[in-house]
């Protein structure tokens, strides 16, 4: 971020990777859970909240007002880059 190297955990990296590959599109909770934790996961939405909070703290300019990693409450998440806003 801002030219500085950051460390993302493997889980954080998988979440960012899935969201970035689907930039601008909603990714629902189940596919995100399964991409990060495996096929046995699908209802542990609290895992997503915790780890996306960590991602935002590391990558968002203002984590309390995200502009890249957006939540669609009860549904999933969306990655939006500056050119899509």
C-alpha positions as CSV (number, residue, x, y, z in Angstrom):
1,X,0.0,0.0,0.0
2,X,1.4,3.4,-1.0
3,X,4.5,1.7,-2.2
4,X,5.1,-0.2,1.0
5,X,5.2,-4.0,1.1
6,X,2.5,-5.6,3.2
7,X,2.1,-9.1,4.7
8,X,-1.2,-10.8,4.1
9,X,-1.9,-14.2,5.7
10,X,-2.7,-17.1,3.3
11,X,-6.4,-16.7,4.1
12,X,-6.3,-13.0,3.5
13,X,-4.5,-13.5,0.2
14,X,-7.1,-16.1,-1.0
15,X,-9.9,-13.7,-0.1
16,X,-8.3,-10.8,-1.9
17,X,-7.5,-13.0,-4.9
18,X,-11.0,-14.2,-5.3
19,X,-12.5,-10.8,-5.0
20,X,-9.9,-9.2,-7.4
21,X,-10.6,-11.9,-10.0
22,X,-14.3,-11.0,-9.9
23,X,-13.7,-7.2,-9.6
24,X,-16.9,-5.2,-9.7
25,X,-19.0,-8.3,-9.2
26,X,-20.6,-9.6,-6.0
27,X,-19.1,-12.7,-4.6
28,X,-21.4,-14.5,-2.3
29,X,-20.3,-15.8,1.1
30,X,-20.3,-19.5,0.3
31,X,-17.8,-19.3,-2.6
32,X,-15.6,-17.0,-0.6
33,X,-15.6,-19.3,2.4
34,X,-14.9,-22.3,0.3
35,X,-12.0,-20.6,-1.6
36,X,-10.3,-19.6,1.6
37,X,-11.1,-22.5,4.0
38,X,-12.1,-25.4,1.7
39,X,-15.3,-27.2,0.5
40,X,-16.5,-28.1,4.0
41,X,-17.2,-24.4,4.8
42,X,-20.2,-22.5,3.8
43,X,-22.0,-21.0,6.8
44,X,-19.2,-19.6,8.9
45,X,-19.9,-16.0,7.8
46,X,-18.2,-14.6,11.0
47,X,-14.9,-15.9,9.5
48,X,-15.4,-13.6,6.6
49,X,-16.2,-10.6,8.7
50,X,-13.1,-11.0,10.8
51,X,-10.7,-11.6,7.9
52,X,-12.1,-8.9,5.7
53,X,-11.7,-6.5,8.6
54,X,-8.0,-7.4,8.7
55,X,-7.8,-7.0,4.9
56,X,-9.4,-3.6,5.1
57,X,-7.0,-2.5,7.9
58,X,-4.1,-3.5,5.7
59,X,-5.2,-2.3,2.3
60,X,-7.9,0.4,2.6
61,X,-6.9,4.1,3.0
62,X,-9.6,4.5,5.6
63,X,-10.7,1.1,6.9
64,X,-13.8,2.5,8.6
65,X,-15.0,3.8,5.2
66,X,-14.0,1.1,2.7
67,X,-13.8,2.0,-0.9
68,X,-12.3,-1.1,-2.4
69,X,-13.6,-4.1,-0.3
70,X,-17.4,-3.5,0.0
71,X,-19.9,-5.5,2.0
72,X,-23.2,-6.5,0.6
73,X,-24.9,-7.2,4.0
74,X,-26.1,-10.7,4.4
75,X,-25.0,-11.6,0.8
76,X,-21.3,-11.3,0.2
77,X,-18.5,-8.9,-0.8
78,X,-17.4,-6.9,-3.8
79,X,-14.0,-5.6,-4.8
80,X,-14.2,-2.2,-6.6
81,X,-11.2,-0.4,-8.0
82,X,-11.0,3.3,-8.5
83,X,-11.9,3.2,-12.2
84,X,-15.2,1.4,-11.5
85,X,-16.6,4.0,-9.1
